[in-house]
Amino acid sequence: MLKDHAKLMAMLLHAGEIVGRKKLQKMVYIAKKVEMPFSERYKFHMYGPYSEELTLRVEELCNLGFVTELKEDKGNYYQYRYSLSEEGKKFLELHEADVLEGKRIIEQMNEQSSRFLELVSTLLYFEDLSPEEVKEKVKTLKPKQNYTDEDIEEASSFIKRIRMDIN
């Protein structure tokens, strides 16, 4: 088993359950940006940073029976719930895989909405720009989300908090 698979399994162990593919993508991206040891490559996509590698890794873990994916019909869309299966928990115990540090950060991210994590991950994706340029990017790239200046400030504060928690 590759270490990257085990890191994802450890995140699911800490989170308990992650509801939504988008949320899972954003949580791994944010964790990576705050120096947690994730290696997935990301590109900017319609909903912010997206990793095809992560999508494939989740699919592999589901096929191996280590991760449970529950597909729920919500009428006009499907929602996915991810959790570590009993087999996945046994695997982590037996192989003494490096369990991720940062349980508290994972829990804090999992308490947030996908919409909020989309904003946080977008801010992190463009963090090399000035605050004004980042705000302009958000408003240009995500007009349908109607993020307010207050939303952006809240997301910036969240990033500062979790970066302090990781150190």
Secondary structure, DSSP 8 states (H G I E B T S, - for coil): --HHHHHHHHHHHHHS-EE-HHHHHHHHHHHHHTT-S-----EEETTEEE-HHHHHHHHHHHHHTSEEEEEEE-SSSEEEEEEE-HHHHHHHHHTT----S-HHHHHHHHTS-HHHHHHHHHHHHTTTS-HHHHHHHHHHH-GGGT--HHHHHHHHHHHHHHHHHH-
